Amino acid sequence: MVENTVDANSTAVTQTTTMTTNTTATPVDTTAVPPETAAPADTTTTTTDHDRGFPWGVLGLVGLIGLLGARKARS
């Protein structure tokens, strides 16, 4: 705590300083697990398979193979 006192008609300044020091340090917890390696909070969720629809990519590949295979043989 720092306290400055000045009288209105005086040039004298009185300063009071109180210093407190904390000599006890808090030890570092070396057994703590970082948050990115901790176990996930919700482990009871179940995954459900969703219907992904028709595989249009496979149909497109079959079509491309059909176009490439339609070459005429050399005679």
Phi and psi restraints in degrees (range 20) as a CNS / XPLOR table:
assign (resid 1 and name C) (resid 2 and name N)
       (resid 2 and name CA) (resid 2 and name C) 1.0 -116.5 20.0 2
assign (resid 2 and name N) (resid 2 and name CA)
       (resid 2 and name C) (resid 3 and name N) 1.0 130.8 20.0 2
assign (resid 2 and name C) (resid 3 and name N)
       (resid 3 and name CA) (resid 3 and name C) 1.0 -133.5 20.0 2
assign (resid 3 and name N) (resid 3 and name CA)
       (resid 3 and name C) (resid 4 and name N) 1.0 122.5 20.0 2
assign (resid 3 and name C) (resid 4 and name N)
       (resid 4 and name CA) (resid 4 and name C) 1.0 -108.5 20.0 2
assign (resid 4 and name N) (resid 4 and name CA)
       (resid 4 and name C) (resid 5 and name N) 1.0 131.4 20.0 2
assign (resid 4 and name C) (resid 5 and name N)
       (resid 5 and name CA) (resid 5 and name C) 1.0 -126.3 20.0 2
assign (resid 5 and name N) (resid 5 and name CA)
       (resid 5 and name C) (resid 6 and name N) 1.0 126.5 20.0 2
assign (resid 5 and name C) (resid 6 and name N)
       (resid 6 and name CA) (resid 6 and name C) 1.0 -129.8 20.0 2
assign (resid 6 and name N) (resid 6 and name CA)
       (resid 6 and name C) (resid 7 and name N) 1.0 128.1 20.0 2
assign (resid 6 and name C) (resid 7 and name N)
       (resid 7 and name CA) (resid 7 and name C) 1.0 -75.3 20.0 2
assign (resid 7 and name N) (resid 7 and name CA)
       (resid 7 and name C) (resid 8 and name N) 1.0 148.3 20.0 2
assign (resid 7 and name C) (resid 8 and name N)
       (resid 8 and name CA) (resid 8 and name C) 1.0 -64.0 20.0 2
assign (resid 8 and name N) (resid 8 and name CA)
       (resid 8 and name C) (resid 9 and name N) 1.0 -36.4 20.0 2
assign (resid 8 and name C) (resid 9 and name N)
       (resid 9 and name CA) (resid 9 and name C) 1.0 -102.4 20.0 2
assign (resid 9 and name N) (resid 9 and name CA)
       (resid 9 and name C) (resid 10 and name N) 1.0 6.9 20.0 2
assign (resid 9 and name C) (resid 10 and name N)
       (resid 10 and name CA) (resid 10 and name C) 1.0 -120.3 20.0 2
assign (resid 10 and name N) (resid 10 and name CA)
       (resid 10 and name C) (resid 11 and name N) 1.0 156.0 20.0 2
assign (resid 10 and name C) (resid 11 and name N)
       (resid 11 and name CA) (resid 11 and name C) 1.0 -102.2 20.0 2
assign (resid 11 and name N) (resid 11 and name CA)
       (resid 11 and name C) (resid 12 and name N) 1.0 0.7 20.0 2
assign (resid 11 and name C) (resid 12 and name N)
       (resid 12 and name CA) (resid 12 and name C) 1.0 -77.9 20.0 2
assign (resid 12 and name N) (resid 12 and name CA)
       (resid 12 and name C) (resid 13 and name N) 1.0 136.9 20.0 2
assign (resid 12 and name C) (resid 13 and name N)
       (resid 13 and name CA) (resid 13 and name C) 1.0 -117.3 20.0 2
assign (resid 13 and name N) (resid 13 and name CA)
       (resid 13 and name C) (resid 14 and name N) 1.0 129.5 20.0 2
assign (resid 13 and name C) (resid 14 and name N)
       (resid 14 and name CA) (resid 14 and name C) 1.0 -108.6 20.0 2
assign (resid 14 and name N) (resid 14 and name CA)
       (resid 14 and name C) (resid 15 and name N) 1.0 123.8 20.0 2
assign (resid 14 and name C) (resid 15 and name N)
       (resid 15 and name CA) (resid 15 and name C) 1.0 -120.6 20.0 2
assign (resid 15 and name N) (resid 15 and name CA)
       (resid 15 and name C) (resid 16 and name N) 1.0 128.5 20.0 2
assign (resid 15 and name C) (resid 16 and name N)
       (resid 16 and name CA) (resid 16 and name C) 1.0 -118.4 20.0 2
assign (resid 16 and name N) (resid 16 and name CA)
       (resid 16 and name C) (resid 17 and name N) 1.0 126.0 20.0 2
assign (resid 16 and name C) (resid 17 and name N)
       (resid 17 and name CA) (resid 17 and name C) 1.0 -125.0 20.0 2
assign (resid 17 and name N) (resid 17 and name CA)
       (resid 17 and name C) (resid 18 and name N) 1.0 127.7 20.0 2
assign (resid 17 and name C) (resid 18 and name N)
       (resid 18 and name CA) (resid 18 and name C) 1.0 -118.5 20.0 2
assign (resid 18 and name N) (resid 18 and name CA)
       (resid 18 and name C) (resid 19 and name N) 1.0 120.5 20.0 2
assign (resid 18 and name C) (resid 19 and name N)
       (resid 19 and name CA) (resid 19 and name C) 1.0 -112.1 20.0 2
assign (resid 19 and name N) (resid 19 and name CA)
       (resid 19 and name C) (resid 20 and name N) 1.0 133.6 20.0 2
assign (resid 19 and name C) (resid 20 and name N)
       (resid 20 and name CA) (resid 20 and name C) 1.0 -120.7 20.0 2
assign (resid 20 and name N) (resid 20 and name CA)
       (resid 20 and name C) (resid 21 and name N) 1.0 135.1 20.0 2
assign (resid 20 and name C) (resid 21 and name N)
       (resid 21 and name CA) (resid 21 and name C) 1.0 -119.0 20.0 2
assign (resid 21 and name N) (resid 21 and name CA)
       (resid 21 and name C) (resid 22 and name N) 1.0 138.8 20.0 2
assign (resid 21 and name C) (resid 22 and name N)
       (resid 22 and name CA) (resid 22 and name C) 1.0 -99.1 20.0 2
assign (resid 22 and name N) (resid 22 and name CA)
       (resid 22 and name C) (resid 23 and name N) 1.0 112.8 20.0 2
assign (resid 22 and name C) (resid 23 and name N)
       (resid 23 and name CA) (resid 23 and name C) 1.0 -94.7 20.0 2
assign (resid 23 and name N) (resid 23 and name CA)
       (resid 23 and name C) (resid 24 and name N) 1.0 -4.5 20.0 2
assign (resid 23 and name C) (resid 24 and name N)
       (resid 24 and name CA) (resid 24 and name C) 1.0 -101.6 20.0 2
assign (resid 24 and name N) (resid 24 and name CA)
       (resid 24 and name C) (resid 25 and name N) 1.0 122.0 20.0 2
assign (resid 24 and name C) (resid 25 and name N)
       (resid 25 and name CA) (resid 25 and name C) 1.0 -96.9 20.0 2
assign (resid 25 and name N) (resid 25 and name CA)
       (resid 25 and name C) (resid 26 and name N) 1.0 148.8 20.0 2
assign (resid 25 and name C) (resid 26 and name N)
       (resid 26 and name CA) (resid 26 and name C) 1.0 -82.5 20.0 2
assign (resid 26 and name N) (resid 26 and name CA)
       (resid 26 and name C) (resid 27 and name N) 1.0 124.4 20.0 2
assign (resid 26 and name C) (resid 27 and name N)
       (resid 27 and name CA) (resid 27 and name C) 1.0 -68.1 20.0 2
assign (resid 27 and name N) (resid 27 and name CA)
       (resid 27 and name C) (resid 28 and name N) 1.0 149.7 20.0 2
assign (resid 27 and name C) (resid 28 and name N)
       (resid 28 and name CA) (resid 28 and name C) 1.0 -80.6 20.0 2
assign (resid 28 and name N) (resid 28 and name CA)
       (resid 28 and name C) (resid 29 and name N) 1.0 134.3 20.0 2
assign (resid 28 and name C) (resid 29 and name N)
       (resid 29 and name CA) (resid 29 and name C) 1.0 -81.2 20.0 2
assign (resid 29 and name N) (resid 29 and name CA)
       (resid 29 and name C) (resid 30 and name N) 1.0 106.8 20.0 2
assign (resid 29 and name C) (resid 30 and name N)
       (resid 30 and name CA) (resid 30 and name C) 1.0 -89.1 20.0 2
assign (resid 30 and name N) (resid 30 and name CA)
       (resid 30 and name C) (resid 31 and name N) 1.0 -3.8 20.0 2
assign (resid 30 and name C) (resid 31 and name N)
       (resid 31 and name CA) (resid 31 and name C) 1.0 -98.8 20.0 2
assign (resid 31 and name N) (resid 31 and name CA)
       (resid 31 and name C) (resid 32 and name N) 1.0 1.4 20.0 2
assign (resid 31 and name C) (resid 32 and name N)
       (resid 32 and name CA) (resid 32 and name C) 1.0 -71.4 20.0 2
assign (resid 32 and name N) (resid 32 and name CA)
       (resid 32 and name C) (resid 33 and name N) 1.0 143.6 20.0 2
assign (resid 32 and name C) (resid 33 and name N)
       (resid 33 and name CA) (resid 33 and name C) 1.0 -96.1 20.0 2
assign (resid 33 and name N) (resid 33 and name CA)
       (resid 33 and name C) (resid 34 and name N) 1.0 131.1 20.0 2
assign (resid 33 and name C) (resid 34 and name N)
       (resid 34 and name CA) (resid 34 and name C) 1.0 -60.6 20.0 2
assign (resid 34 and name N) (resid 34 and name CA)
       (resid 34 and name C) (resid 35 and name N) 1.0 149.3 20.0 2
assign (resid 34 and name C) (resid 35 and name N)
       (resid 35 and name CA) (resid 35 and name C) 1.0 -62.1 20.0 2
assign (resid 35 and name N) (resid 35 and name CA)
       (resid 35 and name C) (resid 36 and name N) 1.0 -29.6 20.0 2
assign (resid 35 and name C) (resid 36 and name N)
       (resid 36 and name CA) (resid 36 and name C) 1.0 -75.2 20.0 2
assign (resid 36 and name N) (resid 36 and name CA)
       (resid 36 and name C) (resid 37 and name N) 1.0 -18.2 20.0 2
assign (resid 36 and name C) (resid 37 and name N)
       (resid 37 and name CA) (resid 37 and name C) 1.0 -103.6 20.0 2
assign (resid 37 and name N) (resid 37 and name CA)
       (resid 37 and name C) (resid 38 and name N) 1.0 -0.8 20.0 2
assign (resid 37 and name C) (resid 38 and name N)
       (resid 38 and name CA) (resid 38 and name C) 1.0 -72.1 20.0 2
assign (resid 38 and name N) (resid 38 and name CA)
       (resid 38 and name C) (resid 39 and name N) 1.0 158.8 20.0 2
assign (resid 38 and name C) (resid 39 and name N)
       (resid 39 and name CA) (resid 39 and name C) 1.0 -65.8 20.0 2
assign (resid 39 and name N) (resid 39 and name CA)
       (resid 39 and name C) (resid 40 and name N) 1.0 145.0 20.0 2
assign (resid 39 and name C) (resid 40 and name N)
       (resid 40 and name CA) (resid 40 and name C) 1.0 -62.4 20.0 2
assign (resid 40 and name N) (resid 40 and name CA)
       (resid 40 and name C) (resid 41 and name N) 1.0 147.8 20.0 2
assign (resid 40 and name C) (resid 41 and name N)
       (resid 41 and name CA) (resid 41 and name C) 1.0 -69.5 20.0 2
assign (resid 41 and name N) (resid 41 and name CA)
       (resid 41 and name C) (resid 42 and name N) 1.0 -39.8 20.0 2
assign (resid 41 and name C) (resid 42 and name N)
       (resid 42 and name CA) (resid 42 and name C) 1.0 -113.8 20.0 2
assign (resid 42 and name N) (resid 42 and name CA)
       (resid 42 and name C) (resid 43 and name N) 1.0 102.0 20.0 2
assign (resid 42 and name C) (resid 43 and name N)
       (resid 43 and name CA) (resid 43 and name C) 1.0 -107.4 20.0 2
assign (resid 43 and name N) (resid 43 and name CA)
       (resid 43 and name C) (resid 44 and name N) 1.0 6.6 20.0 2
assign (resid 43 and name C) (resid 44 and name N)
       (resid 44 and name CA) (resid 44 and name C) 1.0 -98.7 20.0 2
assign (resid 44 and name N) (resid 44 and name CA)
       (resid 44 and name C) (resid 45 and name N) 1.0 3.0 20.0 2
assign (resid 44 and name C) (resid 45 and name N)
       (resid 45 and name CA) (resid 45 and name C) 1.0 -75.9 20.0 2
assign (resid 45 and name N) (resid 45 and name CA)
       (resid 45 and name C) (resid 46 and name N) 1.0 143.8 20.0 2
assign (resid 45 and name C) (resid 46 and name N)
       (resid 46 and name CA) (resid 46 and name C) 1.0 -112.7 20.0 2
assign (resid 46 and name N) (resid 46 and name CA)
       (resid 46 and name C) (resid 47 and name N) 1.0 143.3 20.0 2
assign (resid 46 and name C) (resid 47 and name N)
       (resid 47 and name CA) (resid 47 and name C) 1.0 -90.7 20.0 2
assign (resid 47 and name N) (resid 47 and name CA)
       (resid 47 and name C) (resid 48 and name N) 1.0 139.8 20.0 2
assign (resid 47 and name C) (resid 48 and name N)
       (resid 48 and name CA) (resid 48 and name C) 1.0 -114.8 20.0 2
assign (resid 48 and name N) (resid 48 and name CA)
       (resid 48 and name C) (resid 49 and name N) 1.0 141.2 20.0 2
assign (resid 48 and name C) (resid 49 and name N)
       (resid 49 and name CA) (resid 49 and name C) 1.0 -79.4 20.0 2
assign (resid 49 and name N) (resid 49 and name CA)
       (resid 49 and name C) (resid 50 and name N) 1.0 130.3 20.0 2
assign (resid 49 and name C) (resid 50 and name N)
       (resid 50 and name CA) (resid 50 and name C) 1.0 -101.3 20.0 2
assign (resid 50 and name N) (resid 50 and name CA)
       (resid 50 and name C) (resid 51 and name N) 1.0 146.5 20.0 2
assign (resid 50 and name C) (resid 51 and name N)
       (resid 51 and name CA) (resid 51 and name C) 1.0 -68.3 20.0 2
assign (resid 51 and name N) (resid 51 and name CA)
       (resid 51 and name C) (resid 52 and name N) 1.0 120.4 20.0 2
assign (resid 51 and name C) (resid 52 and name N)
       (resid 52 and name CA) (resid 52 and name C) 1.0 -92.3 20.0 2
assign (resid 52 and name N) (resid 52 and name CA)
       (resid 52 and name C) (resid 53 and name N) 1.0 -0.7 20.0 2
assign (resid 52 and name C) (resid 53 and name N)
       (resid 53 and name CA) (resid 53 and name C) 1.0 85.5 20.0 2
assign (resid 53 and name N) (resid 53 and name CA)
       (resid 53 and name C) (resid 54 and name N) 1.0 -169.0 20.0 2
assign (resid 53 and name C) (resid 54 and name N)
       (resid 54 and name CA) (resid 54 and name C) 1.0 -76.2 20.0 2
assign (resid 54 and name N) (resid 54 and name CA)
       (resid 54 and name C) (resid 55 and name N) 1.0 137.4 20.0 2
assign (resid 54 and name C) (resid 55 and name N)
       (resid 55 and name CA) (resid 55 and name C) 1.0 -80.2 20.0 2
assign (resid 55 and name N) (resid 55 and name CA)
       (resid 55 and name C) (resid 56 and name N) 1.0 79.1 20.0 2
assign (resid 55 and name C) (resid 56 and name N)
       (resid 56 and name CA) (resid 56 and name C) 1.0 -63.4 20.0 2
assign (resid 56 and name N) (resid 56 and name CA)
       (resid 56 and name C) (resid 57 and name N) 1.0 -29.9 20.0 2
assign (resid 56 and name C) (resid 57 and name N)
       (resid 57 and name CA) (resid 57 and name C) 1.0 -64.0 20.0 2
assign (resid 57 and name N) (resid 57 and name CA)
       (resid 57 and name C) (resid 58 and name N) 1.0 -40.0 20.0 2
assign (resid 57 and name C) (resid 58 and name N)
       (resid 58 and name CA) (resid 58 and name C) 1.0 -66.5 20.0 2
assign (resid 58 and name N) (resid 58 and name CA)
       (resid 58 and name C) (resid 59 and name N) 1.0 -41.0 20.0 2
assign (resid 58 and name C) (resid 59 and name N)
       (resid 59 and name CA) (resid 59 and name C) 1.0 -63.3 20.0 2
assign (resid 59 and name N) (resid 59 and name CA)
       (resid 59 and name C) (resid 60 and name N) 1.0 -38.4 20.0 2
assign (resid 59 and name C) (resid 60 and name N)
       (resid 60 and name CA) (resid 60 and name C) 1.0 -65.3 20.0 2
assign (resid 60 and name N) (resid 60 and name CA)
       (resid 60 and name C) (resid 61 and name N) 1.0 -40.9 20.0 2
assign (resid 60 and name C) (resid 61 and name N)
       (resid 61 and name CA) (resid 61 and name C) 1.0 -64.6 20.0 2
assign (resid 61 and name N) (resid 61 and name CA)
       (resid 61 and name C) (resid 62 and name N) 1.0 -39.5 20.0 2
assign (resid 61 and name C) (resid 62 and name N)
       (resid 62 and name CA) (resid 62 and name C) 1.0 -63.2 20.0 2
assign (resid 62 and name N) (resid 62 and name CA)
       (resid 62 and name C) (resid 63 and name N) 1.0 -39.4 20.0 2
assign (resid 62 and name C) (resid 63 and name N)
       (resid 63 and name CA) (resid 63 and name C) 1.0 -64.7 20.0 2
assign (resid 63 and name N) (resid 63 and name CA)
       (resid 63 and name C) (resid 64 and name N) 1.0 -41.2 20.0 2
assign (resid 63 and name C) (resid 64 and name N)
       (resid 64 and name CA) (resid 64 and name C) 1.0 -65.5 20.0 2
assign (resid 64 and name N) (resid 64 and name CA)
       (resid 64 and name C) (resid 65 and name N) 1.0 -39.9 20.0 2
assign (resid 64 and name C) (resid 65 and name N)
       (resid 65 and name CA) (resid 65 and name C) 1.0 -64.0 20.0 2
assign (resid 65 and name N) (resid 65 and name CA)
       (resid 65 and name C) (resid 66 and name N) 1.0 -38.3 20.0 2
assign (resid 65 and name C) (resid 66 and name N)
       (resid 66 and name CA) (resid 66 and name C) 1.0 -64.6 20.0 2
assign (resid 66 and name N) (resid 66 and name CA)
       (resid 66 and name C) (resid 67 and name N) 1.0 -38.7 20.0 2
assign (resid 66 and name C) (resid 67 and name N)
       (resid 67 and name CA) (resid 67 and name C) 1.0 -68.9 20.0 2
assign (resid 67 and name N) (resid 67 and name CA)
       (resid 67 and name C) (resid 68 and name N) 1.0 -39.1 20.0 2
assign (resid 67 and name C) (resid 68 and name N)
       (resid 68 and name CA) (resid 68 and name C) 1.0 -72.2 20.0 2
assign (resid 68 and name N) (resid 68 and name CA)
       (resid 68 and name C) (resid 69 and name N) 1.0 -29.8 20.0 2
assign (resid 68 and name C) (resid 69 and name N)
       (resid 69 and name CA) (resid 69 and name C) 1.0 -82.1 20.0 2
assign (resid 69 and name N) (resid 69 and name CA)
       (resid 69 and name C) (resid 70 and name N) 1.0 -4.4 20.0 2
assign (resid 69 and name C) (resid 70 and name N)
       (resid 70 and name CA) (resid 70 and name C) 1.0 -91.0 20.0 2
assign (resid 70 and name N) (resid 70 and name CA)
       (resid 70 and name C) (resid 71 and name N) 1.0 21.5 20.0 2
assign (resid 70 and name C) (resid 71 and name N)
       (resid 71 and name CA) (resid 71 and name C) 1.0 -72.4 20.0 2
assign (resid 71 and name N) (resid 71 and name CA)
       (resid 71 and name C) (resid 72 and name N) 1.0 149.0 20.0 2
assign (resid 71 and name C) (resid 72 and name N)
       (resid 72 and name CA) (resid 72 and name C) 1.0 -81.1 20.0 2
assign (resid 72 and name N) (resid 72 and name CA)
       (resid 72 and name C) (resid 73 and name N) 1.0 141.4 20.0 2
assign (resid 72 and name C) (resid 73 and name N)
       (resid 73 and name CA) (resid 73 and name C) 1.0 -76.4 20.0 2
assign (resid 73 and name N) (resid 73 and name CA)
       (resid 73 and name C) (resid 74 and name N) 1.0 144.8 20.0 2
assign (resid 73 and name C) (resid 74 and name N)
       (resid 74 and name CA) (resid 74 and name C) 1.0 -76.1 20.0 2
assign (resid 74 and name N) (resid 74 and name CA)
       (resid 74 and name C) (resid 75 and name N) 1.0 137.4 20.0 2
